[in-house]
């Protein structure tokens, strides 16, 4: 199962409603698996410069972070990225967006299979899994 945003927009994004307002401590994103072929490096790089934000009901945004370190090593495994949310912002929505453009002819897109959202208070030892979302395109 997979979610792919449209490929003909400059800054694609995916917004997920986690169902309630809470403190978010960590967001884990699983990039989709890709066959080992000529497009594998692009598939690995598609998460580069992906921004992860948390929003509350009023639209206030808190940036959790940007995925900057991506692998250049072709693999048959899906890539997993952990994005810690500094200060444990309070929010209800997670937004994943990207603007990475490999070349003038390649538009970015968001392609993920799973999102894990963890909640916790600053100073706590363990984060609790709040939601595990498996995505698919309609």
Order of alpha helices (4+ residues) and beta strands (2+ residues): beta-beta-alpha-beta-beta-beta-beta-beta-beta
